[in-house]
Amino acid sequence: MTVLDTERAPGASLNFLSLELTARCQFTCPSQCYAEAGPTRGHGSMTAQDWHRLIDEAVALGTTTVQFIGGEPTLYPQFAELVEHALRVGLDVRVHSNLFKVRAEHWPLFVEPRVTVKTTYHSDTAAEHDAITGRAGSHAATRASIEEAVRRGVKVQVAVVDHGNGQQAQQARAEMEALGVTASVDKVRAIGRAAGGLLPSVSALCGNCARGKAAILPDGRIAPCEMGRFLATGNVRETSLASVLASPQWARTRASIPHRTSADPCPPDCAPSGDSCGPSKGESCGPMDN
C-alpha cells in the first residue's frame, strides 16, 4: 500500500525503531514468547515495499538505529535486502535473531561494523535451554552460532531470560562472558505466552516505551515497543509513521505507560533510559522522571 503523507508532522520524533518482520520462528518458547511466534505463523500483511518505505520515513524522522526482530527476522524472504537498505541510508542496525540456523549469506551482513546481533541464551544445560525454546537441539545450534559469531568478529550481545524455579540463568551468563560476549539477565515479562492467559499490563514494561522509540508489527500496527504490542495505535499501511507519532492517540498511549522514578527499584541490568526494551549490562539504571 502506498502512503502519500510522508512529511514530518509537528512533534513527531523517533530515535529507535523496531521492525517485527514476521511472526514465524523455528521455536515456540511455550512459556516465554511475548509475540506468540512459532513455525506455523506467517509473515503478516506488510510487504517488502512497505518495509522499505518505512525505513525511509524513519530516517526522515531522525531515527539513528533500526532493529529487525520477529519471530525470527532472518526467515523473512527479503531480510537481507532490508538490512542492506537500512545500512545504505545511514542507520545503525540491530538484528535480534535466535541464531538457530545462520545462512551463509547472512554472515557478511552480521560482520558489518554498524550491525549488532542480539540473541537469547537460557541455560548452560542443553535440556533446560531446549525445554524453554520448545525445540530439541536449539541449545547446541545457538551456542555454536554464538561461537562462530565471536570467531568472525561479529558484535554479538546475549540476553538470558530468567524464568526462576532454579533455572541456570547466571551460569548461562557466566558461560557467555567466558566466550567474550556481552551478556545480561532479565526476568521474563508477563506478556504473550508468559502471561498465562491473563491480560497484559503496562507494569510489565520498562517505562521507556514510546519515548523516542516505536515498534512496527507484521500487520503494520504501531506499538510503543515490541513488548507493548497490546497498546498498538494506528497502522503504517494506512497512514504515515510521522502522522501516528504526532497524533493525540499516540500521546494518550505514551501517557498510559508509567515511567520509573528514582524511587522505583530496577531489575538486574535494567537501563530504562536506553533505546531498547532489552536489558543492557554495564549501563547504569537511568530512570525516567517525566
Residue pairs with C-beta under 8 A, 6 or more apart in sequence:
1 47
1 50
1 237
1 238
2 53
3 53
3 236
3 237
3 238
3 239
3 240
5 239
5 240
5 242
5 243
6 53
6 56
6 57
6 60
6 240
6 242
7 240
7 242
8 60
8 61
8 242
9 240
9 242
9 243
9 245
9 246
10 246
11 245
11 246
12 61
12 241
12 242
12 243
12 245
12 246
13 61
13 62
13 212
13 245
14 58
14 61
14 62
14 63
14 212
14 213
14 214
14 241
14 245
15 62
15 63
15 64
15 65
15 212
15 213
15 275
16 63
16 64
16 65
16 66
16 67
16 212
16 213
16 214
16 275
16 276
17 54
17 58
17 63
17 65
17 66
17 67
17 213
17 214
17 215
17 216
18 66
18 67
18 69
18 213
18 214
18 215
18 216
18 225
18 226
18 276
19 51
19 54
19 55
19 66
19 67
19 68
19 69
19 73
19 82
19 215
19 216
20 35
20 69
20 70
20 71
20 73
20 215
20 216
20 217
20 218
20 226
21 43
21 44
21 46
21 51
21 68
21 69
21 70
21 71
21 73
21 76
21 79
21 82
21 218
22 37
22 41
22 42
22 43
22 44
22 70
22 71
22 72
22 73
22 75
22 76
22 218
23 35
23 36
23 37
23 38
23 41
23 42
23 43
23 44
23 70
23 71
23 218
24 37
24 38
24 39
24 40
24 41
24 42
24 43
24 70
24 71
24 72
24 75
24 76
25 33
25 37
25 38
25 39
25 41
25 70
25 71
25 72
25 75
25 98
26 39
26 72
26 75
26 98
26 100
26 101
26 135
26 138
27 33
27 37
27 38
27 72
27 98
27 100
27 133
27 134
27 135
27 138
28 37
28 38
28 39
28 133
28 134
28 135
29 37
29 132
29 133
29 134
29 193
30 134
30 193
31 132
31 163
31 188
31 193
31 194
32 132
32 161
32 163
32 188
32 192
32 193
32 194
33 192
33 193
33 194
34 189
34 191
34 192
34 193
34 194
34 226
34 227
34 229
35 70
35 71
35 192
35 226
35 229
36 192
36 193
37 70
37 71
37 72
41 71
42 218
43 76
43 77
43 218
44 217
44 218
44 219
44 220
45 218
45 219
45 220
45 237
46 216
46 218
46 219
46 220
46 237
48 77
48 78
48 81
48 82
50 220
50 236
50 237
51 78
51 82
52 82
52 85
54 216
54 236
54 241
55 66
55 82
55 85
55 86
55 89
55 91
56 89
57 236
57 240
57 241
57 242
58 66
58 91
58 241
59 89
59 90
59 91
60 242
61 241
61 242
61 245
63 91
64 91
64 92
65 91
65 92
65 93
65 94
65 275
66 86
66 91
66 92
66 93
66 94
67 93
67 94
67 95
67 96
67 276
68 79
68 82
68 83
68 93
68 94
68 95
68 96
69 96
69 215
69 226
70 76
70 96
71 218
72 97
72 98
72 100
73 79
73 95
73 96
73 97
74 95
74 97
74 102
74 103
74 106
76 82
79 106
80 105
80 106
80 109
83 93
83 95
83 109
83 115
84 109
86 93
87 93
87 112
87 114
87 115
91 114
92 114
92 115
92 116
93 112
93 114
93 115
93 116
94 115
94 116
94 117
94 118
94 276
95 109
95 110
95 115
95 116
95 117
95 118
96 118
96 119
97 117
97 118
97 119
98 119
98 120
98 133
98 138
98 142
99 117
99 119
99 141
99 142
99 145
99 146
99 149
100 135
100 138
100 141
100 142
100 145
101 141
101 145
102 110
102 145
102 148
107 148
107 152
107 154
109 115
110 117
110 149
110 152
110 154
111 152
111 153
111 154
115 154
115 155
116 155
116 156
116 157
117 149
117 154
117 155
117 156
117 157
118 156
118 157
118 158
118 159
118 278
119 142
119 145
119 146
119 156
119 157
119 158
119 159
120 158
120 159
120 160
120 161
121 129
121 142
121 143
121 146
121 158
121 159
121 160
121 172
121 175
121 176
121 183
122 128
122 129
122 132
122 133
122 139
122 160
122 161
122 167
122 169
122 172
123 129
123 132
123 139
123 167
123 168
123 169
123 171
123 172
124 168
124 171
124 172
124 174
124 175
125 139
125 168
126 139
126 140
128 167
128 168
129 138
129 139
129 142
129 172
130 136
130 137
130 138
130 139
132 161
132 163
132 167
133 139
146 156
146 158
146 176
146 179
146 181
147 179
149 156
150 156
150 179
150 180
150 181
156 181
156 182
157 181
157 182
157 183
157 184
158 173
158 176
158 181
158 182
158 183
158 184
159 183
159 184
159 185
159 186
159 278
159 279
160 169
160 170
160 172
160 173
160 176
160 183
160 184
160 185
160 186
161 169
161 185
161 186
161 187
161 188
162 169
162 185
162 186
162 187
162 188
163 188
164 187
164 188
169 185
170 185
172 183
173 183
173 184
173 185
176 183
177 183
182 281
182 282
183 281
184 268
184 269
184 278
184 279
184 280
184 281
185 268
185 269
185 279
186 267
186 268
186 269
186 270
186 278
186 279
187 267
187 268
188 194
189 204
189 205
189 227
190 196
190 198
190 200
190 201
190 204
191 200
191 204
191 227
191 229
191 230
192 200
199 230
200 230
202 228
202 231
202 256
202 257
202 258
203 258
204 227
205 224
205 225
205 227
205 228
205 257
205 277
206 225
206 227
206 260
206 270
206 272
206 277
207 257
207 258
207 259
207 260
207 264
207 272
207 287
207 288
208 225
208 259
208 272
208 273
208 274
208 277
208 288
209 224
209 225
209 227
209 228
209 231
209 254
209 257
209 277
210 224
210 225
210 228
210 250
210 253
210 254
210 257
211 254
211 259
211 288
212 275
213 224
213 225
213 275
213 276
214 222
214 223
214 224
214 225
214 241
214 245
215 222
215 223
215 224
215 225
215 226
215 228
215 229
216 222
216 223
216 236
216 241
217 223
217 229
217 232
219 235
219 237
220 235
220 236
220 237
220 238
221 229
221 232
221 233
221 234
221 235
222 232
222 233
222 234
222 235
222 236
222 241
222 244
222 245
222 250
223 229
223 230
223 231
223 232
223 233
224 231
224 233
224 253
224 254
224 257
225 277
226 277
227 277
228 257
231 253
231 256
231 257
233 244
233 247
233 249
233 250
233 253
234 243
234 244
234 247
234 249
234 250
235 244
236 244
244 250
259 272
259 287
259 288
259 289
259 290
260 266
260 272
260 287
260 288
261 287
261 288
261 289
262 287
262 289
264 287
266 272
266 285
266 287
267 279
268 279
269 279
269 280
269 281
270 279
270 285
271 279
271 280
271 283
271 284
271 285
271 286
272 285
272 286
272 287
272 288
273 286
273 287
273 288
274 280
274 283
274 286
